[in-house]
Amino acid sequence: MISDEFGKVGSKGELYPSAKLRKRLHLEPNTKVRYRVSPKGYLIVEAVYSIEDLLQEPKVKTVRFEEIEALSEKMQEHGTPDDE
């Protein structure tokens, strides 16, 4: 889903995204960003994270036992895609 966000261009050509957008993309001061231009002329801005940043991210989602049990029961009742 594409969302519209607005920012400003500074007097020296700096791009200033809104605070809402910076928060959504986790853009802190000195975060590197990559600019790409699509064939249709769209500007695409992506945050570039270091390997160290990525390794600090949680590796596993926490799931309660009850959620696993419910999923297991549902699969036993309805089968899995491999059963078809």
mmCIF file of the N, C-alpha and C atoms, coordinates in Angstrom:
data_MODEL
# 
_entry.id   MODEL 
# 
loop_
_atom_site.group_PDB 
_atom_site.id 
_atom_site.type_symbol 
_atom_site.label_atom_id 
_atom_site.label_alt_id 
_atom_site.label_comp_id 
_atom_site.label_asym_id 
_atom_site.label_entity_id 
_atom_site.label_seq_id 
_atom_site.pdbx_PDB_ins_code 
_atom_site.Cartn_x 
_atom_site.Cartn_y 
_atom_site.Cartn_z 
_atom_site.occupancy 
_atom_site.B_iso_or_equiv 
_atom_site.pdbx_formal_charge 
_atom_site.auth_seq_id 
_atom_site.auth_comp_id 
_atom_site.auth_asym_id 
_atom_site.auth_atom_id 
_atom_site.pdbx_PDB_model_num 
ATOM 1   N N  . MET A 1 1  ? 0.839  -1.164  0.000   1.00 0.00 ? 1  MET A N  1 
ATOM 2   C CA . MET A 1 1  ? 0.000  0.000   0.000   1.00 0.00 ? 1  MET A CA 1 
ATOM 3   C C  . MET A 1 1  ? 0.891  1.237   0.000   1.00 0.00 ? 1  MET A C  1 
ATOM 4   N N  . ILE A 1 2  ? 0.572  2.171   -0.838  1.00 0.00 ? 2  ILE A N  1 
ATOM 5   C CA . ILE A 1 2  ? 1.311  3.420   -0.924  1.00 0.00 ? 2  ILE A CA 1 
ATOM 6   C C  . ILE A 1 2  ? 0.582  4.468   -0.111  1.00 0.00 ? 2  ILE A C  1 
ATOM 7   N N  . SER A 1 3  ? 1.323  5.229   0.671   1.00 0.00 ? 3  SER A N  1 
ATOM 8   C CA . SER A 1 3  ? 0.713  6.315   1.432   1.00 0.00 ? 3  SER A CA 1 
ATOM 9   C C  . SER A 1 3  ? 1.364  7.624   1.016   1.00 0.00 ? 3  SER A C  1 
ATOM 10  N N  . ASP A 1 4  ? 0.590  8.685   1.039   1.00 0.00 ? 4  ASP A N  1 
ATOM 11  C CA . ASP A 1 4  ? 1.106  10.008  0.701   1.00 0.00 ? 4  ASP A CA 1 
ATOM 12  C C  . ASP A 1 4  ? 1.630  10.687  1.948   1.00 0.00 ? 4  ASP A C  1 
ATOM 13  N N  . GLU A 1 5  ? 2.816  11.185  1.874   1.00 0.00 ? 5  GLU A N  1 
ATOM 14  C CA . GLU A 1 5  ? 3.412  11.990  2.934   1.00 0.00 ? 5  GLU A CA 1 
ATOM 15  C C  . GLU A 1 5  ? 4.059  13.185  2.249   1.00 0.00 ? 5  GLU A C  1 
ATOM 16  N N  . PHE A 1 6  ? 4.098  14.291  2.943   1.00 0.00 ? 6  PHE A N  1 
ATOM 17  C CA . PHE A 1 6  ? 4.665  15.494  2.359   1.00 0.00 ? 6  PHE A CA 1 
ATOM 18  C C  . PHE A 1 6  ? 5.862  15.960  3.162   1.00 0.00 ? 6  PHE A C  1 
ATOM 19  N N  . GLY A 1 7  ? 6.787  16.583  2.486   1.00 0.00 ? 7  GLY A N  1 
ATOM 20  C CA . GLY A 1 7  ? 7.961  17.164  3.108   1.00 0.00 ? 7  GLY A CA 1 
ATOM 21  C C  . GLY A 1 7  ? 8.283  18.455  2.378   1.00 0.00 ? 7  GLY A C  1 
ATOM 22  N N  . LYS A 1 8  ? 9.473  18.948  2.602   1.00 0.00 ? 8  LYS A N  1 
ATOM 23  C CA . LYS A 1 8  ? 9.894  20.198  1.970   1.00 0.00 ? 8  LYS A CA 1 
ATOM 24  C C  . LYS A 1 8  ? 11.288 20.036  1.396   1.00 0.00 ? 8  LYS A C  1 
ATOM 25  N N  . VAL A 1 9  ? 11.603 20.903  0.446   1.00 0.00 ? 9  VAL A N  1 
ATOM 26  C CA . VAL A 1 9  ? 12.951 20.998  -0.091  1.00 0.00 ? 9  VAL A CA 1 
ATOM 27  C C  . VAL A 1 9  ? 13.550 22.286  0.454   1.00 0.00 ? 9  VAL A C  1 
ATOM 28  N N  . GLY A 1 10 ? 14.716 22.174  1.085   1.00 0.00 ? 10 GLY A N  1 
ATOM 29  C CA . GLY A 1 10 ? 15.369 23.342  1.661   1.00 0.00 ? 10 GLY A CA 1 
ATOM 30  C C  . GLY A 1 10 ? 16.018 24.216  0.604   1.00 0.00 ? 10 GLY A C  1 
ATOM 31  N N  . SER A 1 11 ? 16.535 25.361  1.024   1.00 0.00 ? 11 SER A N  1 
ATOM 32  C CA . SER A 1 11 ? 17.130 26.326  0.100   1.00 0.00 ? 11 SER A CA 1 
ATOM 33  C C  . SER A 1 11 ? 18.370 25.782  -0.602  1.00 0.00 ? 11 SER A C  1 
ATOM 34  N N  . LYS A 1 12 ? 19.020 24.786  -0.021  1.00 0.00 ? 12 LYS A N  1 
ATOM 35  C CA . LYS A 1 12 ? 20.206 24.185  -0.636  1.00 0.00 ? 12 LYS A CA 1 
ATOM 36  C C  . LYS A 1 12 ? 19.894 22.832  -1.270  1.00 0.00 ? 12 LYS A C  1 
ATOM 37  N N  . GLY A 1 13 ? 18.613 22.511  -1.419  1.00 0.00 ? 13 GLY A N  1 
ATOM 38  C CA . GLY A 1 13 ? 18.211 21.258  -2.047  1.00 0.00 ? 13 GLY A CA 1 
ATOM 39  C C  . GLY A 1 13 ? 18.042 20.097  -1.086  1.00 0.00 ? 13 GLY A C  1 
ATOM 40  N N  . GLU A 1 14 ? 18.144 20.344  0.211   1.00 0.00 ? 14 GLU A N  1 
ATOM 41  C CA . GLU A 1 14 ? 17.965 19.272  1.190   1.00 0.00 ? 14 GLU A CA 1 
ATOM 42  C C  . GLU A 1 14 ? 16.514 18.805  1.172   1.00 0.00 ? 14 GLU A C  1 
ATOM 43  N N  . LEU A 1 15 ? 16.331 17.514  1.358   1.00 0.00 ? 15 LEU A N  1 
ATOM 44  C CA . LEU A 1 15 ? 14.982 16.959  1.442   1.00 0.00 ? 15 LEU A CA 1 
ATOM 45  C C  . LEU A 1 15 ? 14.619 16.791  2.911   1.00 0.00 ? 15 LEU A C  1 
ATOM 46  N N  . TYR A 1 16 ? 13.482 17.352  3.305   1.00 0.00 ? 16 TYR A N  1 
ATOM 47  C CA . TYR A 1 16 ? 13.026 17.281  4.688   1.00 0.00 ? 16 TYR A CA 1 
ATOM 48  C C  . TYR A 1 16 ? 11.715 16.504  4.765   1.00 0.00 ? 16 TYR A C  1 
ATOM 49  N N  . PRO A 1 17 ? 11.774 15.203  5.076   1.00 0.00 ? 17 PRO A N  1 
ATOM 50  C CA . PRO A 1 17 ? 10.532 14.450  5.262   1.00 0.00 ? 17 PRO A CA 1 
ATOM 51  C C  . PRO A 1 17 ? 9.858  14.862  6.566   1.00 0.00 ? 17 PRO A C  1 
ATOM 52  N N  . SER A 1 18 ? 8.567  14.620  6.645   1.00 0.00 ? 18 SER A N  1 
ATOM 53  C CA . SER A 1 18 ? 7.812  14.970  7.853   1.00 0.00 ? 18 SER A CA 1 
ATOM 54  C C  . SER A 1 18 ? 8.270  14.119  9.037   1.00 0.00 ? 18 SER A C  1 
ATOM 55  N N  . ALA A 1 19 ? 7.996  14.616  10.236  1.00 0.00 ? 19 ALA A N  1 
ATOM 56  C CA . ALA A 1 19 ? 8.336  13.861  11.452  1.00 0.00 ? 19 ALA A CA 1 
ATOM 57  C C  . ALA A 1 19 ? 7.612  12.519  11.467  1.00 0.00 ? 19 ALA A C  1 
ATOM 58  N N  . LYS A 1 20 ? 6.376  12.504  10.997  1.00 0.00 ? 20 LYS A N  1 
ATOM 59  C CA . LYS A 1 20 ? 5.590  11.261  10.952  1.00 0.00 ? 20 LYS A CA 1 
ATOM 60  C C  . LYS A 1 20 ? 6.285  10.221  10.071  1.00 0.00 ? 20 LYS A C  1 
ATOM 61  N N  . LEU A 1 21 ? 6.774  10.656  8.927   1.00 0.00 ? 21 LEU A N  1 
ATOM 62  C CA . LEU A 1 21 ? 7.454  9.742   8.016   1.00 0.00 ? 21 LEU A CA 1 
ATOM 63  C C  . LEU A 1 21 ? 8.786  9.281   8.600   1.00 0.00 ? 21 LEU A C  1 
ATOM 64  N N  . ARG A 1 22 ? 9.530  10.194  9.203   1.00 0.00 ? 22 ARG A N  1 
ATOM 65  C CA . ARG A 1 22 ? 10.806 9.805   9.824   1.00 0.00 ? 22 ARG A CA 1 
ATOM 66  C C  . ARG A 1 22 ? 10.582 8.770   10.917  1.00 0.00 ? 22 ARG A C  1 
ATOM 67  N N  . LYS A 1 23 ? 9.533  8.949   11.696  1.00 0.00 ? 23 LYS A N  1 
ATOM 68  C CA . LYS A 1 23 ? 9.228  7.986   12.763  1.00 0.00 ? 23 LYS A CA 1 
ATOM 69  C C  . LYS A 1 23 ? 8.842  6.637   12.163  1.00 0.00 ? 23 LYS A C  1 
ATOM 70  N N  . ARG A 1 24 ? 8.007  6.661   11.137  1.00 0.00 ? 24 ARG A N  1 
ATOM 71  C CA . ARG A 1 24 ? 7.546  5.419   10.505  1.00 0.00 ? 24 ARG A CA 1 
ATOM 72  C C  . ARG A 1 24 ? 8.706  4.616   9.925   1.00 0.00 ? 24 ARG A C  1 
ATOM 73  N N  . LEU A 1 25 ? 9.691  5.314   9.353   1.00 0.00 ? 25 LEU A N  1 
ATOM 74  C CA . LEU A 1 25 ? 10.829 4.636   8.730   1.00 0.00 ? 25 LEU A CA 1 
ATOM 75  C C  . LEU A 1 25 ? 12.024 4.496   9.668   1.00 0.00 ? 25 LEU A C  1 
ATOM 76  N N  . HIS A 1 26 ? 11.851 4.905   10.929  1.00 0.00 ? 26 HIS A N  1 
ATOM 77  C CA . HIS A 1 26 ? 12.926 4.826   11.925  1.00 0.00 ? 26 HIS A CA 1 
ATOM 78  C C  . HIS A 1 26 ? 14.163 5.593   11.456  1.00 0.00 ? 26 HIS A C  1 
ATOM 79  N N  . LEU A 1 27 ? 13.952 6.783   10.896  1.00 0.00 ? 27 LEU A N  1 
ATOM 80  C CA . LEU A 1 27 ? 15.055 7.608   10.421  1.00 0.00 ? 27 LEU A CA 1 
ATOM 81  C C  . LEU A 1 27 ? 15.530 8.519   11.550  1.00 0.00 ? 27 LEU A C  1 
ATOM 82  N N  . GLU A 1 28 ? 16.673 8.208   12.080  1.00 0.00 ? 28 GLU A N  1 
ATOM 83  C CA . GLU A 1 28 ? 17.303 9.007   13.126  1.00 0.00 ? 28 GLU A CA 1 
ATOM 84  C C  . GLU A 1 28 ? 18.348 9.901   12.462  1.00 0.00 ? 28 GLU A C  1 
ATOM 85  N N  . PRO A 1 29 ? 18.833 10.929  13.165  1.00 0.00 ? 29 PRO A N  1 
ATOM 86  C CA . PRO A 1 29 ? 19.912 11.738  12.591  1.00 0.00 ? 29 PRO A CA 1 
ATOM 87  C C  . PRO A 1 29 ? 21.078 10.850  12.159  1.00 0.00 ? 29 PRO A C  1 
ATOM 88  N N  . ASN A 1 30 ? 21.625 11.145  11.014  1.00 0.00 ? 30 ASN A N  1 
ATOM 89  C CA . ASN A 1 30 ? 22.761 10.431  10.409  1.00 0.00 ? 30 ASN A CA 1 
ATOM 90  C C  . ASN A 1 30 ? 22.406 9.064   9.832   1.00 0.00 ? 30 ASN A C  1 
ATOM 91  N N  . THR A 1 31 ? 21.122 8.705   9.783   1.00 0.00 ? 31 THR A N  1 
ATOM 92  C CA . THR A 1 31 ? 20.727 7.472   9.099   1.00 0.00 ? 31 THR A CA 1 
ATOM 93  C C  . THR A 1 31 ? 20.984 7.659   7.611   1.00 0.00 ? 31 THR A C  1 
ATOM 94  N N  . LYS A 1 32 ? 21.623 6.683   7.001   1.00 0.00 ? 32 LYS A N  1 
ATOM 95  C CA . LYS A 1 32 ? 21.860 6.767   5.561   1.00 0.00 ? 32 LYS A CA 1 
ATOM 96  C C  . LYS A 1 32 ? 20.584 6.407   4.823   1.00 0.00 ? 32 LYS A C  1 
ATOM 97  N N  . VAL A 1 33 ? 20.354 7.098   3.716   1.00 0.00 ? 33 VAL A N  1 
ATOM 98  C CA . VAL A 1 33 ? 19.215 6.787   2.862   1.00 0.00 ? 33 VAL A CA 1 
ATOM 99  C C  . VAL A 1 33 ? 19.704 6.624   1.434   1.00 0.00 ? 33 VAL A C  1 
ATOM 100 N N  . ARG A 1 34 ? 18.956 5.863   0.684   1.00 0.00 ? 34 ARG A N  1 
ATOM 101 C CA . ARG A 1 34 ? 19.259 5.615   -0.728  1.00 0.00 ? 34 ARG A CA 1 
ATOM 102 C C  . ARG A 1 34 ? 18.145 6.237   -1.545  1.00 0.00 ? 34 ARG A C  1 
ATOM 103 N N  . TYR A 1 35 ? 18.514 6.999   -2.563  1.00 0.00 ? 35 TYR A N  1 
ATOM 104 C CA . TYR A 1 35 ? 17.536 7.593   -3.469  1.00 0.00 ? 35 TYR A CA 1 
ATOM 105 C C  . TYR A 1 35 ? 17.564 6.822   -4.779  1.00 0.00 ? 35 TYR A C  1 
ATOM 106 N N  . ARG A 1 36 ? 16.394 6.456   -5.248  1.00 0.00 ? 36 ARG A N  1 
ATOM 107 C CA . ARG A 1 36 ? 16.266 5.816   -6.558  1.00 0.00 ? 36 ARG A CA 1 
ATOM 108 C C  . ARG A 1 36 ? 15.180 6.549   -7.331  1.00 0.00 ? 36 ARG A C  1 
ATOM 109 N N  . VAL A 1 37 ? 15.333 6.597   -8.638  1.00 0.00 ? 37 VAL A N  1 
ATOM 110 C CA . VAL A 1 37 ? 14.328 7.224   -9.489  1.00 0.00 ? 37 VAL A CA 1 
ATOM 111 C C  . VAL A 1 37 ? 13.786 6.151   -10.421 1.00 0.00 ? 37 VAL A C  1 
ATOM 112 N N  . SER A 1 38 ? 12.461 5.983   -10.408 1.00 0.00 ? 38 SER A N  1 
ATOM 113 C CA . SER A 1 38 ? 11.826 4.979   -11.259 1.00 0.00 ? 38 SER A CA 1 
ATOM 114 C C  . SER A 1 38 ? 11.790 5.487   -12.699 1.00 0.00 ? 38 SER A C  1 
ATOM 115 N N  . PRO A 1 39 ? 11.559 4.588   -13.658 1.00 0.00 ? 39 PRO A N  1 
ATOM 116 C CA . PRO A 1 39 ? 11.445 5.011   -15.056 1.00 0.00 ? 39 PRO A CA 1 
ATOM 117 C C  . PRO A 1 39 ? 10.347 6.054   -15.281 1.00 0.00 ? 39 PRO A C  1 
ATOM 118 N N  . LYS A 1 40 ? 9.337  6.056   -14.421 1.00 0.00 ? 40 LYS A N  1 
ATOM 119 C CA . LYS A 1 40 ? 8.255  7.036   -14.560 1.00 0.00 ? 40 LYS A CA 1 
ATOM 120 C C  . LYS A 1 40 ? 8.552  8.331   -13.808 1.00 0.00 ? 40 LYS A C  1 
ATOM 121 N N  . GLY A 1 41 ? 9.727  8.434   -13.189 1.00 0.00 ? 41 GLY A N  1 
ATOM 122 C CA . GLY A 1 41 ? 10.113 9.661   -12.511 1.00 0.00 ? 41 GLY A CA 1 
ATOM 123 C C  . GLY A 1 41 ? 9.754  9.740   -11.043 1.00 0.00 ? 41 GLY A C  1 
ATOM 124 N N  . TYR A 1 42 ? 9.376  8.630   -10.438 1.00 0.00 ? 42 TYR A N  1 
ATOM 125 C CA . TYR A 1 42 ? 9.072  8.620   -9.008  1.00 0.00 ? 42 TYR A CA 1 
ATOM 126 C C  . TYR A 1 42 ? 10.370 8.560   -8.207  1.00 0.00 ? 42 TYR A C  1 
ATOM 127 N N  . LEU A 1 43 ? 10.449 9.350   -7.164  1.00 0.00 ? 43 LEU A N  1 
ATOM 128 C CA . LEU A 1 43 ? 11.595 9.308   -6.268  1.00 0.00 ? 43 LEU A CA 1 
ATOM 129 C C  . LEU A 1 43 ? 11.301 8.302   -5.164  1.00 0.00 ? 43 LEU A C  1 
ATOM 130 N N  . ILE A 1 44 ? 12.192 7.356   -4.994  1.00 0.00 ? 44 ILE A N  1 
ATOM 131 C CA . ILE A 1 44 ? 12.039 6.320   -3.977  1.00 0.00 ? 44 ILE A CA 1 
ATOM 132 C C  . ILE A 1 44 ? 13.159 6.518   -2.961  1.00 0.00 ? 44 ILE A C  1 
ATOM 133 N N  . VAL A 1 45 ? 12.789 6.647   -1.706  1.00 0.00 ? 45 VAL A N  1 
ATOM 134 C CA . VAL A 1 45 ? 13.758 6.851   -0.633  1.00 0.00 ? 45 VAL A CA 1 
ATOM 135 C C  . VAL A 1 45 ? 13.700 5.638   0.286   1.00 0.00 ? 45 VAL A C  1 
ATOM 136 N N  . GLU A 1 46 ? 14.846 5.013   0.488   1.00 0.00 ? 46 GLU A N  1 
ATOM 137 C CA . GLU A 1 46 ? 14.916 3.834   1.350   1.00 0.00 ? 46 GLU A CA 1 
ATOM 138 C C  . GLU A 1 46 ? 15.984 4.043   2.417   1.00 0.00 ? 46 GLU A C  1 
ATOM 139 N N  . ALA A 1 47 ? 15.675 3.662   3.628   1.00 0.00 ? 47 ALA A N  1 
ATOM 140 C CA . ALA A 1 47 ? 16.687 3.694   4.684   1.00 0.00 ? 47 ALA A CA 1 
ATOM 141 C C  . ALA A 1 47 ? 17.692 2.585   4.417   1.00 0.00 ? 47 ALA A C  1 
ATOM 142 N N  . VAL A 1 48 ? 18.956 2.872   4.642   1.00 0.00 ? 48 VAL A N  1 
ATOM 143 C CA . VAL A 1 48 ? 20.014 1.880   4.469   1.00 0.00 ? 48 VAL A CA 1 
ATOM 144 C C  . VAL A 1 48 ? 20.576 1.586   5.855   1.00 0.00 ? 48 VAL A C  1 
ATOM 145 N N  . TYR A 1 49 ? 20.449 0.339   6.267   1.00 0.00 ? 49 TYR A N  1 
ATOM 146 C CA . TYR A 1 49 ? 20.895 -0.056  7.596   1.00 0.00 ? 49 TYR A CA 1 
ATOM 147 C C  . TYR A 1 49 ? 22.195 -0.841  7.506   1.00 0.00 ? 49 TYR A C  1 
ATOM 148 N N  . SER A 1 50 ? 23.030 -0.679  8.502   1.00 0.00 ? 50 SER A N  1 
ATOM 149 C CA . SER A 1 50 ? 24.281 -1.427  8.548   1.00 0.00 ? 50 SER A CA 1 
ATOM 150 C C  . SER A 1 50 ? 23.993 -2.855  9.014   1.00 0.00 ? 50 SER A C  1 
ATOM 151 N N  . ILE A 1 51 ? 24.957 -3.712  8.827   1.00 0.00 ? 51 ILE A N  1 
ATOM 152 C CA . ILE A 1 51 ? 24.816 -5.093  9.289   1.00 0.00 ? 51 ILE A CA 1 
ATOM 153 C C  . ILE A 1 51 ? 24.636 -5.115  10.803  1.00 0.00 ? 51 ILE A C  1 
ATOM 154 N N  . GLU A 1 52 ? 25.339 -4.232  11.492  1.00 0.00 ? 52 GLU A N  1 
ATOM 155 C CA . GLU A 1 52 ? 25.219 -4.171  12.951  1.00 0.00 ? 52 GLU A CA 1 
ATOM 156 C C  . GLU A 1 52 ? 23.789 -3.823  13.363  1.00 0.00 ? 52 GLU A C  1 
ATOM 157 N N  . ASP A 1 53 ? 23.179 -2.862  12.643  1.00 0.00 ? 53 ASP A N  1 
ATOM 158 C CA . ASP A 1 53 ? 21.788 -2.493  12.938  1.00 0.00 ? 53 ASP A CA 1 
ATOM 159 C C  . ASP A 1 53 ? 20.862 -3.691  12.752  1.00 0.00 ? 53 ASP A C  1 
ATOM 160 N N  . LEU A 1 54 ? 21.048 -4.409  11.658  1.00 0.00 ? 54 LEU A N  1 
ATOM 161 C CA . LEU A 1 54 ? 20.175 -5.544  11.356  1.00 0.00 ? 54 LEU A CA 1 
ATOM 162 C C  . LEU A 1 54 ? 20.349 -6.677  12.361  1.00 0.00 ? 54 LEU A C  1 
ATOM 163 N N  . LEU A 1 55 ? 21.567 -6.878  12.832  1.00 0.00 ? 55 LEU A N  1 
ATOM 164 C CA . LEU A 1 55 ? 21.808 -7.950  13.799  1.00 0.00 ? 55 LEU A CA 1 
ATOM 165 C C  . LEU A 1 55 ? 21.201 -7.647  15.159  1.00 0.00 ? 55 LEU A C  1 
ATOM 166 N N  . GLN A 1 56 ? 20.923 -6.383  15.444  1.00 0.00 ? 56 GLN A N  1 
ATOM 167 C CA . GLN A 1 56 ? 20.315 -6.018  16.717  1.00 0.00 ? 56 GLN A CA 1 
ATOM 168 C C  . GLN A 1 56 ? 18.806 -6.215  16.708  1.00 0.00 ? 56 GLN A C  1 
ATOM 169 N N  . GLU A 1 57 ? 18.218 -6.421  15.541  1.00 0.00 ? 57 GLU A N  1 
ATOM 170 C CA . GLU A 1 57 ? 16.778 -6.640  15.440  1.00 0.00 ? 57 GLU A CA 1 
ATOM 171 C C  . GLU A 1 57 ? 16.418 -7.986  16.060  1.00 0.00 ? 57 GLU A C  1 
ATOM 172 N N  . PRO A 1 58 ? 15.233 -8.103  16.627  1.00 0.00 ? 58 PRO A N  1 
ATOM 173 C CA . PRO A 1 58 ? 14.806 -9.400  17.169  1.00 0.00 ? 58 PRO A CA 1 
ATOM 174 C C  . PRO A 1 58 ? 14.792 -10.465 16.073  1.00 0.00 ? 58 PRO A C  1 
ATOM 175 N N  . LYS A 1 59 ? 15.304 -11.630 16.392  1.00 0.00 ? 59 LYS A N  1 
ATOM 176 C CA . LYS A 1 59 ? 15.407 -12.699 15.402  1.00 0.00 ? 59 LYS A CA 1 
ATOM 177 C C  . LYS A 1 59 ? 14.178 -13.601 15.382  1.00 0.00 ? 59 LYS A C  1 
ATOM 178 N N  . VAL A 1 60 ? 13.474 -13.657 16.496  1.00 0.00 ? 60 VAL A N  1 
ATOM 179 C CA . VAL A 1 60 ? 12.361 -14.584 16.619  1.00 0.00 ? 60 VAL A CA 1 
ATOM 180 C C  . VAL A 1 60 ? 11.164 -13.846 17.204  1.00 0.00 ? 60 VAL A C  1 
ATOM 181 N N  . LYS A 1 61 ? 10.009 -14.130 16.671  1.00 0.00 ? 61 LYS A N  1 
ATOM 182 C CA . LYS A 1 61 ? 8.790  -13.557 17.224  1.00 0.00 ? 61 LYS A CA 1 
ATOM 183 C C  . LYS A 1 61 ? 8.363  -14.404 18.417  1.00 0.00 ? 61 LYS A C  1 
ATOM 184 N N  . THR A 1 62 ? 7.938  -13.753 19.468  1.00 0.00 ? 62 THR A N  1 
ATOM 185 C CA . THR A 1 62 ? 7.451  -14.454 20.645  1.00 0.00 ? 62 THR A CA 1 
ATOM 186 C C  . THR A 1 62 ? 6.017  -14.905 20.393  1.00 0.00 ? 62 THR A C  1 
ATOM 187 N N  . VAL A 1 63 ? 5.770  -16.179 20.621  1.00 0.00 ? 63 VAL A N  1 
ATOM 188 C CA . VAL A 1 63 ? 4.442  -16.748 20.418  1.00 0.00 ? 63 VAL A CA 1 
ATOM 189 C C  . VAL A 1 63 ? 4.062  -17.514 21.679  1.00 0.00 ? 63 VAL A C  1 
ATOM 190 N N  . ARG A 1 64 ? 2.869  -17.278 22.149  1.00 0.00 ? 64 ARG A N  1 
ATOM 191 C CA . ARG A 1 64 ? 2.392  -17.987 23.340  1.00 0.00 ? 64 ARG A CA 1 
ATOM 192 C C  . ARG A 1 64 ? 2.045  -19.435 22.974  1.00 0.00 ? 64 ARG A C  1 
ATOM 193 N N  . PHE A 1 65 ? 2.159  -20.316 23.936  1.00 0.00 ? 65 PHE A N  1 
ATOM 194 C CA . PHE A 1 65 ? 1.853  -21.726 23.722  1.00 0.00 ? 65 PHE A CA 1 
ATOM 195 C C  . PHE A 1 65 ? 0.424  -21.906 23.223  1.00 0.00 ? 65 PHE A C  1 
ATOM 196 N N  . GLU A 1 66 ? -0.502 -21.125 23.778  1.00 0.00 ? 66 GLU A N  1 
ATOM 197 C CA . GLU A 1 66 ? -1.907 -21.242 23.391  1.00 0.00 ? 66 GLU A CA 1 
ATOM 198 C C  . GLU A 1 66 ? -2.103 -20.953 21.900  1.00 0.00 ? 66 GLU A C  1 
ATOM 199 N N  . GLU A 1 67 ? -1.334 -20.004 21.361  1.00 0.00 ? 67 GLU A N  1 
ATOM 200 C CA . GLU A 1 67 ? -1.440 -19.683 19.936  1.00 0.00 ? 67 GLU A CA 1 
ATOM 201 C C  . GLU A 1 67 ? -0.957 -20.846 19.074  1.00 0.00 ? 67 GLU A C  1 
ATOM 202 N N  . ILE A 1 68 ? 0.131  -21.475 19.496  1.00 0.00 ? 68 ILE A N  1 
ATOM 203 C CA . ILE A 1 68 ? 0.661  -22.624 18.756  1.00 0.00 ? 68 ILE A CA 1 
ATOM 204 C C  . ILE A 1 68 ? -0.325 -23.780 18.812  1.00 0.00 ? 68 ILE A C  1 
ATOM 205 N N  . GLU A 1 69 ? -0.882 -24.021 19.981  1.00 0.00 ? 69 GLU A N  1 
ATOM 206 C CA . GLU A 1 69 ? -1.852 -25.106 20.150  1.00 0.00 ? 69 GLU A CA 1 
ATOM 207 C C  . GLU A 1 69 ? -3.082 -24.881 19.276  1.00 0.00 ? 69 GLU A C  1 
ATOM 208 N N  . ALA A 1 70 ? -3.587 -23.649 19.237  1.00 0.00 ? 70 ALA A N  1 
ATOM 209 C CA . ALA A 1 70 ? -4.765 -23.339 18.419  1.00 0.00 ? 70 ALA A CA 1 
ATOM 210 C C  . ALA A 1 70 ? -4.459 -23.541 16.941  1.00 0.00 ? 70 ALA A C  1 
ATOM 211 N N  . LEU A 1 71 ? -3.283 -23.126 16.507  1.00 0.00 ? 71 LEU A N  1 
ATOM 212 C CA . LEU A 1 71 ? -2.896 -23.311 15.113  1.00 0.00 ? 71 LEU A CA 1 
ATOM 213 C C  . LEU A 1 71 ? -2.764 -24.793 14.778  1.00 0.00 ? 71 LEU A C  1 
ATOM 214 N N  . SER A 1 72 ? -2.191 -25.559 15.685  1.00 0.00 ? 72 SER A N  1 
ATOM 215 C CA . SER A 1 72 ? -2.040 -26.994 15.482  1.00 0.00 ? 72 SER A CA 1 
ATOM 216 C C  . SER A 1 72 ? -3.401 -27.674 15.341  1.00 0.00 ? 72 SER A C  1 
ATOM 217 N N  . GLU A 1 73 ? -4.334 -27.317 16.213  1.00 0.00 ? 73 GLU A N  1 
ATOM 218 C CA . GLU A 1 73 ? -5.675 -27.905 16.140  1.00 0.00 ? 73 GLU A CA 1 
ATOM 219 C C  . GLU A 1 73 ? -6.371 -27.530 14.836  1.00 0.00 ? 73 GLU A C  1 
ATOM 220 N N  . LYS A 1 74 ? -6.223 -26.298 14.414  1.00 0.00 ? 74 LYS A N  1 
ATOM 221 C CA . LYS A 1 74 ? -6.839 -25.846 13.165  1.00 0.00 ? 74 LYS A CA 1 
ATOM 222 C C  . LYS A 1 74 ? -6.274 -26.622 11.980  1.00 0.00 ? 74 LYS A C  1 
ATOM 223 N N  . MET A 1 75 ? -4.965 -26.846 11.992  1.00 0.00 ? 75 MET A N  1 
ATOM 224 C CA . MET A 1 75 ? -4.338 -27.588 10.898  1.00 0.00 ? 75 MET A CA 1 
ATOM 225 C C  . MET A 1 75 ? -4.787 -29.048 10.902  1.00 0.00 ? 75 MET A C  1 
ATOM 226 N N  . GLN A 1 76 ? -4.995 -29.622 12.089  1.00 0.00 ? 76 GLN A N  1 
ATOM 227 C CA . GLN A 1 76 ? -5.451 -31.003 12.164  1.00 0.00 ? 76 GLN A CA 1 
ATOM 228 C C  . GLN A 1 76 ? -6.878 -31.139 11.646  1.00 0.00 ? 76 GLN A C  1 
ATOM 229 N N  . GLU A 1 77 ? -7.695 -30.122 11.889  1.00 0.00 ? 77 GLU A N  1 
ATOM 230 C CA . GLU A 1 77 ? -9.082 -30.150 11.420  1.00 0.00 ? 77 GLU A CA 1 
ATOM 231 C C  . GLU A 1 77 ? -9.188 -29.943 9.916   1.00 0.00 ? 77 GLU A C  1 
ATOM 232 N N  . HIS A 1 78 ? -8.426 -28.991 9.414   1.00 0.00 ? 78 HIS A N  1 
ATOM 233 C CA . HIS A 1 78 ? -8.577 -28.572 8.018   1.00 0.00 ? 78 HIS A CA 1 
ATOM 234 C C  . HIS A 1 78 ? -7.457 -29.047 7.111   1.00 0.00 ? 78 HIS A C  1 
ATOM 235 N N  . GLY A 1 79 ? -6.439 -29.657 7.648   1.00 0.00 ? 79 GLY A N  1 
ATOM 236 C CA . GLY A 1 79 ? -5.321 -30.097 6.835   1.00 0.00 ? 79 GLY A CA 1 
ATOM 237 C C  . GLY A 1 79 ? -4.381 -28.946 6.519   1.00 0.00 ? 79 GLY A C  1 
ATOM 238 N N  . THR A 1 80 ? -3.338 -29.265 5.780   1.00 0.00 ? 80 THR A N  1 
ATOM 239 C CA . THR A 1 80 ? -2.363 -28.265 5.359   1.00 0.00 ? 80 THR A CA 1 
ATOM 240 C C  . THR A 1 80 ? -2.373 -28.206 3.843   1.00 0.00 ? 80 THR A C  1 
ATOM 241 N N  . PRO A 1 81 ? -1.803 -27.168 3.246   1.00 0.00 ? 81 PRO A N  1 
ATOM 242 C CA . PRO A 1 81 ? -1.748 -27.100 1.781   1.00 0.00 ? 81 PRO A CA 1 
ATOM 243 C C  . PRO A 1 81 ? -1.067 -28.309 1.158   1.00 0.00 ? 81 PRO A C  1 
ATOM 244 N N  . ASP A 1 82 ? -0.142 -28.954 1.885   1.00 0.00 ? 82 ASP A N  1 
ATOM 245 C CA . ASP A 1 82 ? 0.548  -30.130 1.358   1.00 0.00 ? 82 ASP A CA 1 
ATOM 246 C C  . ASP A 1 82 ? -0.368 -31.346 1.262   1.00 0.00 ? 82 ASP A C  1 
ATOM 247 N N  . ASP A 1 83 ? -1.481 -31.336 2.012   1.00 0.00 ? 83 ASP A N  1 
ATOM 248 C CA . ASP A 1 83 ? -2.401 -32.468 2.012   1.00 0.00 ? 83 ASP A CA 1 
ATOM 249 C C  . ASP A 1 83 ? -3.262 -32.519 0.752   1.00 0.00 ? 83 ASP A C  1 
ATOM 250 N N  . GLU A 1 84 ? -3.304 -31.427 0.018   1.00 0.00 ? 84 GLU A N  1 
ATOM 251 C CA . GLU A 1 84 ? -4.197 -31.369 -1.160  1.00 0.00 ? 84 GLU A CA 1 
ATOM 252 C C  . GLU A 1 84 ? -3.612 -32.071 -2.349  1.00 0.00 ? 84 GLU A C  1 
# 
